[in-house]
Amino acid sequence: MGPNEKENVVKYLLLKHYRGGPNPTTPTVNCKPMDQWTPQEVDAHIQYMRDFAGRLEQTGEFVDGQALAPEGAWVRHDGEGRPPVTDGPFVETKDLIAGWMIIDVESWERAVELAGELSAAPGPGGEPINEWLEVRPFLAEPPAVVE
């Protein structure tokens, strides 16, 4: 087995939310909205994210990642022959996902460790934002049925 091959690899999705923490009493520490940051603060934050992903590429743990625009809408099917129903564009960004990263790691503990590091990306004043990240494992594929 080579240095970048792992036996029990599990993919995890790290979700970055605009809404802050898991409930209103646990906000992101340095939570000034990004549209109020200076250009230098935004650049430092993005560079941190790039450097983090680059390091995980070297270890074989990075799969993919993307930042998302705050604009969007909820969409659902409204019956055959009818146009989709939309609710949006969003008025408040607190419920939106800001971006995501997919990692491929050997354990839940490693996924949590990496999410903790990603949470420390710099924000206003160069201070870590200590944002809450949602960590979700990918479902394993069901076993093949052999007849």
Phi and psi in radians as a Rosetta constraint file:
Dihedral C 1 N 2 CA 2 C 2 CIRCULARHARMONIC -1.340 0.35
Dihedral N 2 CA 2 C 2 N 3 CIRCULARHARMONIC 3.015 0.35
Dihedral C 2 N 3 CA 3 C 3 CIRCULARHARMONIC -1.137 0.35
Dihedral N 3 CA 3 C 3 N 4 CIRCULARHARMONIC -0.456 0.35
Dihedral C 3 N 4 CA 4 C 4 CIRCULARHARMONIC -1.758 0.35
Dihedral N 4 CA 4 C 4 N 5 CIRCULARHARMONIC 0.158 0.35
Dihedral C 4 N 5 CA 5 C 5 CIRCULARHARMONIC -1.754 0.35
Dihedral N 5 CA 5 C 5 N 6 CIRCULARHARMONIC 2.442 0.35
Dihedral C 5 N 6 CA 6 C 6 CIRCULARHARMONIC -2.240 0.35
Dihedral N 6 CA 6 C 6 N 7 CIRCULARHARMONIC 2.586 0.35
Dihedral C 6 N 7 CA 7 C 7 CIRCULARHARMONIC -1.370 0.35
Dihedral N 7 CA 7 C 7 N 8 CIRCULARHARMONIC -0.973 0.35
Dihedral C 7 N 8 CA 8 C 8 CIRCULARHARMONIC -1.864 0.35
Dihedral N 8 CA 8 C 8 N 9 CIRCULARHARMONIC 1.141 0.35
Dihedral C 8 N 9 CA 9 C 9 CIRCULARHARMONIC -1.448 0.35
Dihedral N 9 CA 9 C 9 N 10 CIRCULARHARMONIC 2.346 0.35
Dihedral C 9 N 10 CA 10 C 10 CIRCULARHARMONIC -2.241 0.35
Dihedral N 10 CA 10 C 10 N 11 CIRCULARHARMONIC 2.376 0.35
Dihedral C 10 N 11 CA 11 C 11 CIRCULARHARMONIC -1.571 0.35
Dihedral N 11 CA 11 C 11 N 12 CIRCULARHARMONIC 2.445 0.35
Dihedral C 11 N 12 CA 12 C 12 CIRCULARHARMONIC -2.238 0.35
Dihedral N 12 CA 12 C 12 N 13 CIRCULARHARMONIC 2.556 0.35
Dihedral C 12 N 13 CA 13 C 13 CIRCULARHARMONIC -1.810 0.35
Dihedral N 13 CA 13 C 13 N 14 CIRCULARHARMONIC 2.152 0.35
Dihedral C 13 N 14 CA 14 C 14 CIRCULARHARMONIC -1.766 0.35
Dihedral N 14 CA 14 C 14 N 15 CIRCULARHARMONIC 1.996 0.35
Dihedral C 14 N 15 CA 15 C 15 CIRCULARHARMONIC -1.786 0.35
Dihedral N 15 CA 15 C 15 N 16 CIRCULARHARMONIC 2.253 0.35
Dihedral C 15 N 16 CA 16 C 16 CIRCULARHARMONIC -1.751 0.35
Dihedral N 16 CA 16 C 16 N 17 CIRCULARHARMONIC 2.146 0.35
Dihedral C 16 N 17 CA 17 C 17 CIRCULARHARMONIC -1.870 0.35
Dihedral N 17 CA 17 C 17 N 18 CIRCULARHARMONIC 2.569 0.35
Dihedral C 17 N 18 CA 18 C 18 CIRCULARHARMONIC -1.301 0.35
Dihedral N 18 CA 18 C 18 N 19 CIRCULARHARMONIC -0.431 0.35
Dihedral C 18 N 19 CA 19 C 19 CIRCULARHARMONIC -1.330 0.35
Dihedral N 19 CA 19 C 19 N 20 CIRCULARHARMONIC -0.129 0.35
Dihedral C 19 N 20 CA 20 C 20 CIRCULARHARMONIC 1.597 0.35
Dihedral N 20 CA 20 C 20 N 21 CIRCULARHARMONIC -2.390 0.35
Dihedral C 20 N 21 CA 21 C 21 CIRCULARHARMONIC -1.412 0.35
Dihedral N 21 CA 21 C 21 N 22 CIRCULARHARMONIC -3.101 0.35
Dihedral C 21 N 22 CA 22 C 22 CIRCULARHARMONIC -1.174 0.35
Dihedral N 22 CA 22 C 22 N 23 CIRCULARHARMONIC -0.288 0.35
Dihedral C 22 N 23 CA 23 C 23 CIRCULARHARMONIC -2.691 0.35
Dihedral N 23 CA 23 C 23 N 24 CIRCULARHARMONIC 2.885 0.35
Dihedral C 23 N 24 CA 24 C 24 CIRCULARHARMONIC -1.047 0.35
Dihedral N 24 CA 24 C 24 N 25 CIRCULARHARMONIC -0.346 0.35
Dihedral C 24 N 25 CA 25 C 25 CIRCULARHARMONIC -1.534 0.35
Dihedral N 25 CA 25 C 25 N 26 CIRCULARHARMONIC -0.026 0.35
Dihedral C 25 N 26 CA 26 C 26 CIRCULARHARMONIC -2.181 0.35
Dihedral N 26 CA 26 C 26 N 27 CIRCULARHARMONIC 1.145 0.35
Dihedral C 26 N 27 CA 27 C 27 CIRCULARHARMONIC -1.288 0.35
Dihedral N 27 CA 27 C 27 N 28 CIRCULARHARMONIC 2.882 0.35
Dihedral C 27 N 28 CA 28 C 28 CIRCULARHARMONIC -1.109 0.35
Dihedral N 28 CA 28 C 28 N 29 CIRCULARHARMONIC 2.435 0.35
Dihedral C 28 N 29 CA 29 C 29 CIRCULARHARMONIC -1.143 0.35
Dihedral N 29 CA 29 C 29 N 30 CIRCULARHARMONIC -0.898 0.35
Dihedral C 29 N 30 CA 30 C 30 CIRCULARHARMONIC -1.904 0.35
Dihedral N 30 CA 30 C 30 N 31 CIRCULARHARMONIC 1.310 0.35
Dihedral C 30 N 31 CA 31 C 31 CIRCULARHARMONIC -1.839 0.35
Dihedral N 31 CA 31 C 31 N 32 CIRCULARHARMONIC 0.424 0.35
Dihedral C 31 N 32 CA 32 C 32 CIRCULARHARMONIC -1.039 0.35
Dihedral N 32 CA 32 C 32 N 33 CIRCULARHARMONIC 2.274 0.35
Dihedral C 32 N 33 CA 33 C 33 CIRCULARHARMONIC -0.967 0.35
Dihedral N 33 CA 33 C 33 N 34 CIRCULARHARMONIC 2.480 0.35
Dihedral C 33 N 34 CA 34 C 34 CIRCULARHARMONIC -1.054 0.35
Dihedral N 34 CA 34 C 34 N 35 CIRCULARHARMONIC -0.497 0.35
Dihedral C 34 N 35 CA 35 C 35 CIRCULARHARMONIC -1.218 0.35
Dihedral N 35 CA 35 C 35 N 36 CIRCULARHARMONIC -0.088 0.35
Dihedral C 35 N 36 CA 36 C 36 CIRCULARHARMONIC -1.840 0.35
Dihedral N 36 CA 36 C 36 N 37 CIRCULARHARMONIC 0.064 0.35
Dihedral C 36 N 37 CA 37 C 37 CIRCULARHARMONIC -1.427 0.35
Dihedral N 37 CA 37 C 37 N 38 CIRCULARHARMONIC 2.766 0.35
Dihedral C 37 N 38 CA 38 C 38 CIRCULARHARMONIC -1.320 0.35
Dihedral N 38 CA 38 C 38 N 39 CIRCULARHARMONIC 2.787 0.35
Dihedral C 38 N 39 CA 39 C 39 CIRCULARHARMONIC -0.997 0.35
Dihedral N 39 CA 39 C 39 N 40 CIRCULARHARMONIC -0.624 0.35
Dihedral C 39 N 40 CA 40 C 40 CIRCULARHARMONIC -1.162 0.35
Dihedral N 40 CA 40 C 40 N 41 CIRCULARHARMONIC -0.673 0.35
Dihedral C 40 N 41 CA 41 C 41 CIRCULARHARMONIC -1.159 0.35
Dihedral N 41 CA 41 C 41 N 42 CIRCULARHARMONIC -0.711 0.35
Dihedral C 41 N 42 CA 42 C 42 CIRCULARHARMONIC -1.114 0.35
Dihedral N 42 CA 42 C 42 N 43 CIRCULARHARMONIC -0.798 0.35
Dihedral C 42 N 43 CA 43 C 43 CIRCULARHARMONIC -1.050 0.35
Dihedral N 43 CA 43 C 43 N 44 CIRCULARHARMONIC -0.741 0.35
Dihedral C 43 N 44 CA 44 C 44 CIRCULARHARMONIC -1.126 0.35
Dihedral N 44 CA 44 C 44 N 45 CIRCULARHARMONIC -0.695 0.35
Dihedral C 44 N 45 CA 45 C 45 CIRCULARHARMONIC -1.112 0.35
Dihedral N 45 CA 45 C 45 N 46 CIRCULARHARMONIC -0.825 0.35
Dihedral C 45 N 46 CA 46 C 46 CIRCULARHARMONIC -1.132 0.35
Dihedral N 46 CA 46 C 46 N 47 CIRCULARHARMONIC -0.696 0.35
Dihedral C 46 N 47 CA 47 C 47 CIRCULARHARMONIC -1.115 0.35
Dihedral N 47 CA 47 C 47 N 48 CIRCULARHARMONIC -0.679 0.35
Dihedral C 47 N 48 CA 48 C 48 CIRCULARHARMONIC -1.033 0.35
Dihedral N 48 CA 48 C 48 N 49 CIRCULARHARMONIC -0.791 0.35
Dihedral C 48 N 49 CA 49 C 49 CIRCULARHARMONIC -1.088 0.35
Dihedral N 49 CA 49 C 49 N 50 CIRCULARHARMONIC -0.756 0.35
Dihedral C 49 N 50 CA 50 C 50 CIRCULARHARMONIC -1.116 0.35
Dihedral N 50 CA 50 C 50 N 51 CIRCULARHARMONIC -0.764 0.35
Dihedral C 50 N 51 CA 51 C 51 CIRCULARHARMONIC -1.124 0.35
Dihedral N 51 CA 51 C 51 N 52 CIRCULARHARMONIC -0.697 0.35
Dihedral C 51 N 52 CA 52 C 52 CIRCULARHARMONIC -1.068 0.35
Dihedral N 52 CA 52 C 52 N 53 CIRCULARHARMONIC -0.865 0.35
Dihedral C 52 N 53 CA 53 C 53 CIRCULARHARMONIC -1.095 0.35
Dihedral N 53 CA 53 C 53 N 54 CIRCULARHARMONIC -0.695 0.35
Dihedral C 53 N 54 CA 54 C 54 CIRCULARHARMONIC -1.087 0.35
Dihedral N 54 CA 54 C 54 N 55 CIRCULARHARMONIC -0.701 0.35
Dihedral C 54 N 55 CA 55 C 55 CIRCULARHARMONIC -1.133 0.35
Dihedral N 55 CA 55 C 55 N 56 CIRCULARHARMONIC -0.701 0.35
Dihedral C 55 N 56 CA 56 C 56 CIRCULARHARMONIC -1.263 0.35
Dihedral N 56 CA 56 C 56 N 57 CIRCULARHARMONIC -0.470 0.35
Dihedral C 56 N 57 CA 57 C 57 CIRCULARHARMONIC -1.100 0.35
Dihedral N 57 CA 57 C 57 N 58 CIRCULARHARMONIC -0.695 0.35
Dihedral C 57 N 58 CA 58 C 58 CIRCULARHARMONIC -1.114 0.35
Dihedral N 58 CA 58 C 58 N 59 CIRCULARHARMONIC -0.595 0.35
Dihedral C 58 N 59 CA 59 C 59 CIRCULARHARMONIC -1.576 0.35
Dihedral N 59 CA 59 C 59 N 60 CIRCULARHARMONIC -0.076 0.35
Dihedral C 59 N 60 CA 60 C 60 CIRCULARHARMONIC 1.392 0.35
Dihedral N 60 CA 60 C 60 N 61 CIRCULARHARMONIC 0.246 0.35
Dihedral C 60 N 61 CA 61 C 61 CIRCULARHARMONIC -1.699 0.35
Dihedral N 61 CA 61 C 61 N 62 CIRCULARHARMONIC -0.221 0.35
Dihedral C 61 N 62 CA 62 C 62 CIRCULARHARMONIC -1.545 0.35
Dihedral N 62 CA 62 C 62 N 63 CIRCULARHARMONIC 2.310 0.35
Dihedral C 62 N 63 CA 63 C 63 CIRCULARHARMONIC -1.898 0.35
Dihedral N 63 CA 63 C 63 N 64 CIRCULARHARMONIC -0.957 0.35
Dihedral C 63 N 64 CA 64 C 64 CIRCULARHARMONIC -2.939 0.35
Dihedral N 64 CA 64 C 64 N 65 CIRCULARHARMONIC 2.851 0.35
Dihedral C 64 N 65 CA 65 C 65 CIRCULARHARMONIC -2.867 0.35
Dihedral N 65 CA 65 C 65 N 66 CIRCULARHARMONIC 2.725 0.35
Dihedral C 65 N 66 CA 66 C 66 CIRCULARHARMONIC -2.796 0.35
Dihedral N 66 CA 66 C 66 N 67 CIRCULARHARMONIC 2.427 0.35
Dihedral C 66 N 67 CA 67 C 67 CIRCULARHARMONIC -1.540 0.35
Dihedral N 67 CA 67 C 67 N 68 CIRCULARHARMONIC 2.615 0.35
Dihedral C 67 N 68 CA 68 C 68 CIRCULARHARMONIC -2.082 0.35
Dihedral N 68 CA 68 C 68 N 69 CIRCULARHARMONIC 2.532 0.35
Dihedral C 68 N 69 CA 69 C 69 CIRCULARHARMONIC -1.222 0.35
Dihedral N 69 CA 69 C 69 N 70 CIRCULARHARMONIC 2.650 0.35
Dihedral C 69 N 70 CA 70 C 70 CIRCULARHARMONIC -1.257 0.35
Dihedral N 70 CA 70 C 70 N 71 CIRCULARHARMONIC -0.299 0.35
Dihedral C 70 N 71 CA 71 C 71 CIRCULARHARMONIC -1.351 0.35
Dihedral N 71 CA 71 C 71 N 72 CIRCULARHARMONIC 2.628 0.35
Dihedral C 71 N 72 CA 72 C 72 CIRCULARHARMONIC 2.961 0.35
Dihedral N 72 CA 72 C 72 N 73 CIRCULARHARMONIC -3.088 0.35
Dihedral C 72 N 73 CA 73 C 73 CIRCULARHARMONIC -2.689 0.35
Dihedral N 73 CA 73 C 73 N 74 CIRCULARHARMONIC 2.711 0.35
Dihedral C 73 N 74 CA 74 C 74 CIRCULARHARMONIC -1.483 0.35
Dihedral N 74 CA 74 C 74 N 75 CIRCULARHARMONIC 2.419 0.35
Dihedral C 74 N 75 CA 75 C 75 CIRCULARHARMONIC -2.359 0.35
Dihedral N 75 CA 75 C 75 N 76 CIRCULARHARMONIC 2.451 0.35
Dihedral C 75 N 76 CA 76 C 76 CIRCULARHARMONIC -2.559 0.35
Dihedral N 76 CA 76 C 76 N 77 CIRCULARHARMONIC 2.760 0.35
Dihedral C 76 N 77 CA 77 C 77 CIRCULARHARMONIC -1.218 0.35
Dihedral N 77 CA 77 C 77 N 78 CIRCULARHARMONIC 2.441 0.35
Dihedral C 77 N 78 CA 78 C 78 CIRCULARHARMONIC -2.129 0.35
Dihedral N 78 CA 78 C 78 N 79 CIRCULARHARMONIC 0.381 0.35
Dihedral C 78 N 79 CA 79 C 79 CIRCULARHARMONIC 1.910 0.35
Dihedral N 79 CA 79 C 79 N 80 CIRCULARHARMONIC 2.723 0.35
Dihedral C 79 N 80 CA 80 C 80 CIRCULARHARMONIC -0.995 0.35
Dihedral N 80 CA 80 C 80 N 81 CIRCULARHARMONIC 2.324 0.35
Dihedral C 80 N 81 CA 81 C 81 CIRCULARHARMONIC 1.346 0.35
Dihedral N 81 CA 81 C 81 N 82 CIRCULARHARMONIC 0.010 0.35
Dihedral C 81 N 82 CA 82 C 82 CIRCULARHARMONIC -1.871 0.35
Dihedral N 82 CA 82 C 82 N 83 CIRCULARHARMONIC 2.595 0.35
Dihedral C 82 N 83 CA 83 C 83 CIRCULARHARMONIC -1.192 0.35
Dihedral N 83 CA 83 C 83 N 84 CIRCULARHARMONIC 2.673 0.35
Dihedral C 83 N 84 CA 84 C 84 CIRCULARHARMONIC -1.044 0.35
Dihedral N 84 CA 84 C 84 N 85 CIRCULARHARMONIC 2.598 0.35
Dihedral C 84 N 85 CA 85 C 85 CIRCULARHARMONIC -1.555 0.35
Dihedral N 85 CA 85 C 85 N 86 CIRCULARHARMONIC 2.369 0.35
Dihedral C 85 N 86 CA 86 C 86 CIRCULARHARMONIC -2.167 0.35
Dihedral N 86 CA 86 C 86 N 87 CIRCULARHARMONIC 2.642 0.35
Dihedral C 86 N 87 CA 87 C 87 CIRCULARHARMONIC -2.288 0.35
Dihedral N 87 CA 87 C 87 N 88 CIRCULARHARMONIC 1.761 0.35
Dihedral C 87 N 88 CA 88 C 88 CIRCULARHARMONIC 2.759 0.35
Dihedral N 88 CA 88 C 88 N 89 CIRCULARHARMONIC -3.107 0.35
Dihedral C 88 N 89 CA 89 C 89 CIRCULARHARMONIC -1.116 0.35
Dihedral N 89 CA 89 C 89 N 90 CIRCULARHARMONIC 2.790 0.35
Dihedral C 89 N 90 CA 90 C 90 CIRCULARHARMONIC -1.039 0.35
Dihedral N 90 CA 90 C 90 N 91 CIRCULARHARMONIC 2.412 0.35
Dihedral C 90 N 91 CA 91 C 91 CIRCULARHARMONIC -1.513 0.35
Dihedral N 91 CA 91 C 91 N 92 CIRCULARHARMONIC -0.738 0.35
Dihedral C 91 N 92 CA 92 C 92 CIRCULARHARMONIC -1.978 0.35
Dihedral N 92 CA 92 C 92 N 93 CIRCULARHARMONIC 2.453 0.35
Dihedral C 92 N 93 CA 93 C 93 CIRCULARHARMONIC -1.586 0.35
Dihedral N 93 CA 93 C 93 N 94 CIRCULARHARMONIC -0.028 0.35
Dihedral C 93 N 94 CA 94 C 94 CIRCULARHARMONIC -1.109 0.35
Dihedral N 94 CA 94 C 94 N 95 CIRCULARHARMONIC -0.386 0.35
Dihedral C 94 N 95 CA 95 C 95 CIRCULARHARMONIC -1.755 0.35
Dihedral N 95 CA 95 C 95 N 96 CIRCULARHARMONIC 0.122 0.35
Dihedral C 95 N 96 CA 96 C 96 CIRCULARHARMONIC -1.572 0.35
Dihedral N 96 CA 96 C 96 N 97 CIRCULARHARMONIC 2.713 0.35
Dihedral C 96 N 97 CA 97 C 97 CIRCULARHARMONIC -1.563 0.35
Dihedral N 97 CA 97 C 97 N 98 CIRCULARHARMONIC 2.214 0.35
Dihedral C 97 N 98 CA 98 C 98 CIRCULARHARMONIC -1.416 0.35
Dihedral N 98 CA 98 C 98 N 99 CIRCULARHARMONIC -0.475 0.35
Dihedral C 98 N 99 CA 99 C 99 CIRCULARHARMONIC 3.034 0.35
Dihedral N 99 CA 99 C 99 N 100 CIRCULARHARMONIC 3.135 0.35
Dihedral C 99 N 100 CA 100 C 100 CIRCULARHARMONIC -2.667 0.35
Dihedral N 100 CA 100 C 100 N 101 CIRCULARHARMONIC 2.796 0.35
Dihedral C 100 N 101 CA 101 C 101 CIRCULARHARMONIC -2.474 0.35
Dihedral N 101 CA 101 C 101 N 102 CIRCULARHARMONIC 2.405 0.35
Dihedral C 101 N 102 CA 102 C 102 CIRCULARHARMONIC -1.860 0.35
Dihedral N 102 CA 102 C 102 N 103 CIRCULARHARMONIC 2.240 0.35
Dihedral C 102 N 103 CA 103 C 103 CIRCULARHARMONIC -2.107 0.35
Dihedral N 103 CA 103 C 103 N 104 CIRCULARHARMONIC 2.704 0.35
Dihedral C 103 N 104 CA 104 C 104 CIRCULARHARMONIC -2.173 0.35
Dihedral N 104 CA 104 C 104 N 105 CIRCULARHARMONIC 1.710 0.35
Dihedral C 104 N 105 CA 105 C 105 CIRCULARHARMONIC -2.237 0.35
Dihedral N 105 CA 105 C 105 N 106 CIRCULARHARMONIC 2.969 0.35
Dihedral C 105 N 106 CA 106 C 106 CIRCULARHARMONIC -1.455 0.35
Dihedral N 106 CA 106 C 106 N 107 CIRCULARHARMONIC -0.290 0.35
Dihedral C 106 N 107 CA 107 C 107 CIRCULARHARMONIC -2.751 0.35
Dihedral N 107 CA 107 C 107 N 108 CIRCULARHARMONIC 2.816 0.35
Dihedral C 107 N 108 CA 108 C 108 CIRCULARHARMONIC -1.040 0.35
Dihedral N 108 CA 108 C 108 N 109 CIRCULARHARMONIC -0.704 0.35
Dihedral C 108 N 109 CA 109 C 109 CIRCULARHARMONIC -1.040 0.35
Dihedral N 109 CA 109 C 109 N 110 CIRCULARHARMONIC -0.716 0.35
Dihedral C 109 N 110 CA 110 C 110 CIRCULARHARMONIC -1.179 0.35
Dihedral N 110 CA 110 C 110 N 111 CIRCULARHARMONIC -0.682 0.35
Dihedral C 110 N 111 CA 111 C 111 CIRCULARHARMONIC -1.075 0.35
Dihedral N 111 CA 111 C 111 N 112 CIRCULARHARMONIC -0.755 0.35
Dihedral C 111 N 112 CA 112 C 112 CIRCULARHARMONIC -1.155 0.35
Dihedral N 112 CA 112 C 112 N 113 CIRCULARHARMONIC -0.717 0.35
Dihedral C 112 N 113 CA 113 C 113 CIRCULARHARMONIC -1.024 0.35
Dihedral N 113 CA 113 C 113 N 114 CIRCULARHARMONIC -0.822 0.35
Dihedral C 113 N 114 CA 114 C 114 CIRCULARHARMONIC -1.182 0.35
Dihedral N 114 CA 114 C 114 N 115 CIRCULARHARMONIC -0.685 0.35
Dihedral C 114 N 115 CA 115 C 115 CIRCULARHARMONIC -1.064 0.35
Dihedral N 115 CA 115 C 115 N 116 CIRCULARHARMONIC -0.680 0.35
Dihedral C 115 N 116 CA 116 C 116 CIRCULARHARMONIC -1.086 0.35
Dihedral N 116 CA 116 C 116 N 117 CIRCULARHARMONIC -0.705 0.35
Dihedral C 116 N 117 CA 117 C 117 CIRCULARHARMONIC -1.152 0.35
Dihedral N 117 CA 117 C 117 N 118 CIRCULARHARMONIC -0.746 0.35
Dihedral C 117 N 118 CA 118 C 118 CIRCULARHARMONIC -1.132 0.35
Dihedral N 118 CA 118 C 118 N 119 CIRCULARHARMONIC -0.576 0.35
Dihedral C 118 N 119 CA 119 C 119 CIRCULARHARMONIC -1.077 0.35
Dihedral N 119 CA 119 C 119 N 120 CIRCULARHARMONIC -0.408 0.35
Dihedral C 119 N 120 CA 120 C 120 CIRCULARHARMONIC -1.527 0.35
Dihedral N 120 CA 120 C 120 N 121 CIRCULARHARMONIC 0.227 0.35
Dihedral C 120 N 121 CA 121 C 121 CIRCULARHARMONIC -0.973 0.35
Dihedral N 121 CA 121 C 121 N 122 CIRCULARHARMONIC 2.504 0.35
Dihedral C 121 N 122 CA 122 C 122 CIRCULARHARMONIC -1.247 0.35
Dihedral N 122 CA 122 C 122 N 123 CIRCULARHARMONIC 2.628 0.35
Dihedral C 122 N 123 CA 123 C 123 CIRCULARHARMONIC -2.306 0.35
Dihedral N 123 CA 123 C 123 N 124 CIRCULARHARMONIC -2.479 0.35
Dihedral C 123 N 124 CA 124 C 124 CIRCULARHARMONIC -0.961 0.35
Dihedral N 124 CA 124 C 124 N 125 CIRCULARHARMONIC 2.343 0.35
Dihedral C 124 N 125 CA 125 C 125 CIRCULARHARMONIC 1.240 0.35
Dihedral N 125 CA 125 C 125 N 126 CIRCULARHARMONIC 0.169 0.35
Dihedral C 125 N 126 CA 126 C 126 CIRCULARHARMONIC 1.350 0.35
Dihedral N 126 CA 126 C 126 N 127 CIRCULARHARMONIC 0.043 0.35
Dihedral C 126 N 127 CA 127 C 127 CIRCULARHARMONIC -1.389 0.35
Dihedral N 127 CA 127 C 127 N 128 CIRCULARHARMONIC 2.543 0.35
Dihedral C 127 N 128 CA 128 C 128 CIRCULARHARMONIC -1.019 0.35
Dihedral N 128 CA 128 C 128 N 129 CIRCULARHARMONIC 2.426 0.35
Dihedral C 128 N 129 CA 129 C 129 CIRCULARHARMONIC -1.410 0.35
Dihedral N 129 CA 129 C 129 N 130 CIRCULARHARMONIC -0.339 0.35
Dihedral C 129 N 130 CA 130 C 130 CIRCULARHARMONIC 0.837 0.35
Dihedral N 130 CA 130 C 130 N 131 CIRCULARHARMONIC 0.793 0.35
Dihedral C 130 N 131 CA 131 C 131 CIRCULARHARMONIC -1.290 0.35
Dihedral N 131 CA 131 C 131 N 132 CIRCULARHARMONIC 2.676 0.35
Dihedral C 131 N 132 CA 132 C 132 CIRCULARHARMONIC -1.351 0.35
Dihedral N 132 CA 132 C 132 N 133 CIRCULARHARMONIC 2.302 0.35
Dihedral C 132 N 133 CA 133 C 133 CIRCULARHARMONIC -2.044 0.35
Dihedral N 133 CA 133 C 133 N 134 CIRCULARHARMONIC 2.463 0.35
Dihedral C 133 N 134 CA 134 C 134 CIRCULARHARMONIC -1.610 0.35
Dihedral N 134 CA 134 C 134 N 135 CIRCULARHARMONIC 2.238 0.35
Dihedral C 134 N 135 CA 135 C 135 CIRCULARHARMONIC -1.947 0.35
Dihedral N 135 CA 135 C 135 N 136 CIRCULARHARMONIC 2.109 0.35
Dihedral C 135 N 136 CA 136 C 136 CIRCULARHARMONIC -2.310 0.35
Dihedral N 136 CA 136 C 136 N 137 CIRCULARHARMONIC 2.213 0.35
Dihedral C 136 N 137 CA 137 C 137 CIRCULARHARMONIC -1.311 0.35
Dihedral N 137 CA 137 C 137 N 138 CIRCULARHARMONIC 2.580 0.35
Dihedral C 137 N 138 CA 138 C 138 CIRCULARHARMONIC -1.275 0.35
Dihedral N 138 CA 138 C 138 N 139 CIRCULARHARMONIC 2.535 0.35
Dihedral C 138 N 139 CA 139 C 139 CIRCULARHARMONIC -1.236 0.35
Dihedral N 139 CA 139 C 139 N 140 CIRCULARHARMONIC 2.410 0.35
Dihedral C 139 N 140 CA 140 C 140 CIRCULARHARMONIC -1.245 0.35
Dihedral N 140 CA 140 C 140 N 141 CIRCULARHARMONIC 2.639 0.35
Dihedral C 140 N 141 CA 141 C 141 CIRCULARHARMONIC -1.193 0.35
Dihedral N 141 CA 141 C 141 N 142 CIRCULARHARMONIC 2.474 0.35
Dihedral C 141 N 142 CA 142 C 142 CIRCULARHARMONIC -1.147 0.35
Dihedral N 142 CA 142 C 142 N 143 CIRCULARHARMONIC 2.626 0.35
Dihedral C 142 N 143 CA 143 C 143 CIRCULARHARMONIC -1.108 0.35
Dihedral N 143 CA 143 C 143 N 144 CIRCULARHARMONIC 2.564 0.35
Dihedral C 143 N 144 CA 144 C 144 CIRCULARHARMONIC -1.199 0.35
Dihedral N 144 CA 144 C 144 N 145 CIRCULARHARMONIC 2.482 0.35
Dihedral C 144 N 145 CA 145 C 145 CIRCULARHARMONIC -1.590 0.35
Dihedral N 145 CA 145 C 145 N 146 CIRCULARHARMONIC 2.147 0.35
Dihedral C 145 N 146 CA 146 C 146 CIRCULARHARMONIC -1.894 0.35
Dihedral N 146 CA 146 C 146 N 147 CIRCULARHARMONIC 2.158 0.35
